[in-house]
Amino acid sequence: MGNFSFYNFIFYEKTGCSGNAKQKELLKSHNISFTVKSLLDTSWTKETLSEFFKDLDVIDIFNPFAPQIRDKHIDINSLSKDEAITLMIENPILIKRPLLDINGVKLCGFDIEKINELLNTNIDTNKKLNTCSSSDSCTNV
């Protein structure tokens, strides 16, 4: 396990999200410390938000359980990344979560392999904690 005294880890969550709670518990069980911030209460700009979406397709940056997506009020397949980010700034519930900032490396979603690489850890990569579980009863996406 790595030396964790020299890293800065910010975990942007939606408060009350059971999936984010499971992800944070997994990190804590590996003695990984982090600062939690609200994804919904952060003042995002195109520049700050787009940093989390480098090398990702538009479909991969959206929360598929957001009501506007789930109910097909927004056709994410017709949006450019710039248009998608503009929508997300206006309505952050659309953002796939969590957003992670580990020593300035920005990630969208809970990518255990990347977390292991960045923090020199050995978290089980078979854990499926990047998406909502159908057994979770999340009433506020």
C-alpha positions as CSV (number, residue, x, y, z in Angstrom):
1,M,0.0,0.0,0.0
2,G,1.2,3.5,-0.8
3,N,2.2,6.4,1.4
4,F,-1.0,8.4,1.6
5,S,0.4,11.4,3.3
6,F,1.2,13.2,0.1
7,Y,-2.0,13.1,-1.9
8,N,-5.1,15.3,-2.3
9,F,-8.3,13.5,-3.1
10,I,-11.7,15.2,-3.6
11,F,-14.8,13.1,-3.9
12,Y,-17.7,15.0,-5.5
13,E,-21.0,13.3,-4.6
14,K,-24.7,13.8,-4.6
15,T,-25.5,13.9,-0.9
16,G,-27.7,10.9,0.0
17,C,-26.7,8.8,-2.9
18,S,-26.4,5.2,-1.7
19,G,-24.0,4.3,-4.5
20,N,-21.7,7.1,-3.5
21,A,-22.0,6.0,0.1
22,K,-20.8,2.4,-0.9
23,Q,-17.9,3.9,-2.9
24,K,-16.8,6.1,0.1
25,E,-17.0,3.1,2.4
26,L,-14.8,1.0,0.1
27,L,-12.2,3.8,0.1
28,K,-12.3,4.2,3.9
29,S,-11.9,0.4,4.3
30,H,-8.6,0.8,2.4
31,N,-7.5,3.7,4.7
32,I,-7.9,6.2,1.8
33,S,-8.8,9.6,3.1
34,F,-10.6,12.2,0.9
35,T,-12.6,15.4,1.1
36,V,-16.2,15.2,0.2
37,K,-17.9,18.0,-1.8
38,S,-21.4,18.2,-3.1
39,L,-21.6,17.7,-6.9
40,L,-24.9,19.7,-6.9
41,D,-23.7,22.6,-4.9
42,T,-20.3,23.2,-6.6
43,S,-20.2,26.2,-9.0
44,W,-19.1,24.5,-12.2
45,T,-17.8,26.3,-15.3
46,K,-17.2,24.8,-18.7
47,E,-13.5,24.7,-18.0
48,T,-13.7,23.1,-14.5
49,L,-16.3,20.5,-15.5
50,S,-14.8,19.6,-18.9
51,E,-11.5,18.5,-17.2
52,F,-13.4,15.5,-15.8
53,F,-14.6,14.4,-19.2
54,K,-11.4,14.3,-21.2
55,D,-11.3,11.2,-23.6
56,L,-14.9,10.3,-22.7
57,D,-17.8,10.2,-25.1
58,V,-20.9,12.3,-24.4
59,I,-22.9,9.2,-23.4
60,D,-20.3,8.3,-20.8
61,I,-20.6,11.6,-18.9
62,F,-24.3,11.6,-18.2
63,N,-26.1,10.1,-15.2
64,P,-28.5,7.7,-17.0
65,F,-30.8,7.8,-14.0
66,A,-31.4,11.5,-14.1
67,P,-35.1,12.1,-14.7
68,Q,-34.5,14.1,-17.9
69,I,-32.4,11.3,-19.3
70,R,-34.5,8.3,-18.0
71,D,-37.7,9.9,-19.3
72,K,-36.1,10.8,-22.6
73,H,-36.6,14.5,-22.3
74,I,-33.0,15.0,-23.4
75,D,-31.5,13.0,-26.3
76,I,-27.9,12.7,-25.2
77,N,-27.0,11.1,-28.5
78,S,-27.7,14.4,-30.4
79,L,-25.6,16.6,-28.2
80,S,-22.0,17.7,-28.6
81,K,-19.8,17.6,-25.5
82,D,-19.9,21.4,-25.3
83,E,-23.7,21.3,-25.3
84,A,-23.8,18.5,-22.8
85,I,-21.5,20.4,-20.4
86,T,-23.7,23.5,-20.7
87,L,-26.8,21.5,-19.7
88,M,-24.9,20.0,-16.8
89,I,-23.8,23.4,-15.5
90,E,-27.5,24.4,-15.5
91,N,-28.6,21.1,-14.0
92,P,-25.8,19.2,-12.2
93,I,-28.0,16.2,-11.5
94,L,-27.2,15.2,-15.1
95,I,-23.6,14.6,-14.3
96,K,-22.4,11.0,-13.9
97,R,-21.1,10.6,-10.4
98,P,-18.9,10.6,-8.6
99,L,-16.4,13.1,-9.9
100,L,-13.0,12.5,-8.5
101,D,-10.0,14.8,-8.3
102,I,-6.9,12.9,-7.2
103,N,-3.8,15.0,-7.2
104,G,-5.2,17.1,-10.1
105,V,-6.1,14.0,-12.1
106,K,-9.8,14.3,-12.9
107,L,-12.1,11.3,-13.2
108,C,-15.7,10.9,-14.0
109,G,-17.2,7.7,-12.4
110,F,-15.7,5.4,-9.8
111,D,-12.8,3.8,-11.8
112,I,-11.1,1.5,-9.3
113,E,-8.2,0.6,-11.7
114,K,-7.4,4.3,-12.1
115,I,-7.7,4.9,-8.3
116,N,-5.3,2.0,-7.7
117,E,-2.9,3.4,-10.2
118,L,-3.0,6.9,-8.8
119,L,-2.8,6.0,-5.2
120,N,-0.7,2.8,-5.5
121,T,-3.4,0.7,-3.8
122,N,-4.8,-2.7,-4.5
123,I,-8.6,-2.4,-4.2
124,D,-10.4,-5.4,-5.7
125,T,-11.3,-4.4,-9.3
126,N,-14.1,-6.9,-9.4
127,K,-16.2,-4.5,-7.2
128,K,-19.0,-3.1,-9.3
129,L,-19.6,0.2,-7.7
130,N,-19.5,2.6,-10.7
131,T,-23.2,2.5,-11.3
132,C,-26.5,2.4,-9.4
133,S,-27.6,-1.0,-8.3
134,S,-31.1,-2.0,-9.3
135,S,-31.6,-3.2,-5.7
136,D,-30.9,0.3,-4.4
137,S,-34.0,2.4,-3.7
138,C,-32.8,5.8,-4.6
139,T,-35.7,8.2,-4.6
140,N,-33.7,11.3,-5.5
141,V,-31.3,10.7,-8.4
